[in-house]
Amino acid sequence: MGYFFVVLAIMAEVGATLALRAATDGRPRFYGIVVVGYVTAFVALTIALRQGIPLGVAYGIWAAAGVAATAVAAHFLFSERLTPRMLAGIGVIVVGVLLVELGAVH
C-alpha cells in the first residue's frame, strides 16, 4: 500500500510542476493546481514513509520518476526539446531507481 502513495506523490508533483509551467506562460489560474499538487505530493510521500517504505527508496523513486515524467510530459505538452542525451539520462535514472530498490530488498 505504501507504494500506492509513492505513485500518488509522483503524479501530484508532476502535475504541479506542469501546472507551474502553464502558469508562467500567462495562465495564473494554474497556480492553485500548483499549490494543491505540491501539498498532495508531500502528504502522500509522508504517508508512504509511515507505511514503512525506506526513505532512500521512497525519495529516490519519487524524485527520479518525477524528473523523467516531467521531461517527457513537457515535451508533449509544451513542445520542449527531448534530446537523445536527455533520453539516455532518463534511462540512467530508471536503472538507478531499480538499483536502489533492489538494494533495499533484504
C-alpha positions as CSV (number, residue, x, y, z in Angstrom):
1,M,0.0,0.0,0.0
2,G,2.9,2.3,0.7
3,Y,4.0,2.3,-3.0
4,F,0.5,3.5,-4.0
5,F,1.3,6.7,-2.0
6,V,4.7,7.0,-3.7
7,V,3.0,6.8,-7.1
8,L,0.4,9.3,-5.9
9,A,3.2,11.7,-4.8
10,I,4.9,11.3,-8.2
11,M,1.7,12.1,-10.1
12,A,0.8,15.1,-7.9
13,E,4.3,16.5,-8.1
14,V,4.5,16.1,-11.9
15,G,1.0,17.7,-12.3
16,A,2.0,20.6,-10.0
17,T,5.2,21.2,-12.0
18,L,3.5,21.1,-15.3
19,A,0.8,23.5,-13.9
20,L,3.6,25.8,-12.8
21,R,5.0,25.8,-16.3
22,A,1.5,26.6,-17.6
23,A,1.0,29.4,-15.0
24,T,4.3,31.0,-16.0
25,D,3.0,31.2,-19.6
26,G,0.4,33.7,-18.6
27,R,-2.2,31.4,-17.2
28,P,-2.3,32.4,-13.5
29,R,-5.3,30.2,-12.7
30,F,-2.9,27.3,-12.7
31,Y,-1.2,28.5,-9.5
32,G,-4.0,26.9,-7.5
33,I,-3.2,23.5,-9.1
34,V,0.5,24.1,-8.2
35,V,-0.2,24.5,-4.5
36,V,-2.7,21.6,-4.3
37,G,-0.3,19.4,-6.3
38,Y,2.8,20.0,-4.2
39,V,0.9,19.7,-0.9
40,T,-0.6,16.4,-2.1
41,A,2.8,15.2,-3.1
42,F,4.4,15.8,0.3
43,V,1.4,14.4,2.2
44,A,1.4,11.3,0.0
45,L,5.2,10.9,0.5
46,T,4.8,11.2,4.2
47,I,2.1,8.5,4.3
48,A,4.3,6.2,2.2
49,L,7.1,6.7,4.7
50,R,4.8,6.0,7.6
51,Q,3.8,2.8,5.9
52,G,7.3,1.5,6.0
53,I,8.8,2.5,2.7
54,P,12.5,3.3,3.4
55,L,13.3,7.0,2.9
56,G,16.1,6.4,0.4
57,V,13.8,4.2,-1.7
58,A,10.7,6.4,-1.5
59,Y,12.6,9.6,-2.1
60,G,14.7,8.1,-4.9
61,I,11.7,6.8,-6.8
62,W,9.7,10.0,-6.2
63,A,12.5,12.4,-7.3
64,A,13.8,10.3,-10.2
65,A,10.4,9.3,-11.7
66,G,9.3,12.9,-11.3
67,V,12.2,14.3,-13.3
68,A,11.7,11.7,-16.0
69,A,7.9,12.0,-16.3
70,T,8.1,15.8,-16.2
71,A,10.7,15.9,-19.0
72,V,8.6,13.6,-21.2
73,A,5.3,15.3,-20.4
74,A,6.8,18.8,-21.1
75,H,7.9,17.5,-24.5
76,F,4.4,16.6,-25.5
77,L,2.5,19.4,-23.7
78,F,4.9,22.4,-24.2
79,S,7.0,21.2,-27.2
80,E,10.1,21.3,-25.1
81,R,13.1,19.5,-26.5
82,L,13.8,15.9,-25.6
83,T,17.3,15.2,-26.9
84,P,18.9,11.8,-27.2
85,R,21.2,12.8,-24.3
86,M,18.1,13.6,-22.2
87,L,16.6,10.2,-23.1
88,A,19.8,8.5,-22.1
89,G,19.7,10.4,-18.8
90,I,16.1,9.1,-18.3
91,G,17.4,5.6,-18.9
92,V,20.1,6.1,-16.3
93,I,17.5,7.4,-13.9
94,V,15.4,4.2,-14.4
95,V,18.5,2.0,-13.8
96,G,19.4,4.0,-10.7
97,V,16.0,3.7,-9.2
98,L,15.9,-0.1,-9.9
99,L,19.3,-0.5,-8.2
100,V,18.2,1.5,-5.1
101,E,15.0,-0.5,-5.0
102,L,16.8,-3.9,-5.4
103,G,19.5,-2.8,-2.9
104,A,16.7,-2.2,-0.3
105,V,15.4,-5.8,-0.5
106,H,16.9,-8.0,2.2
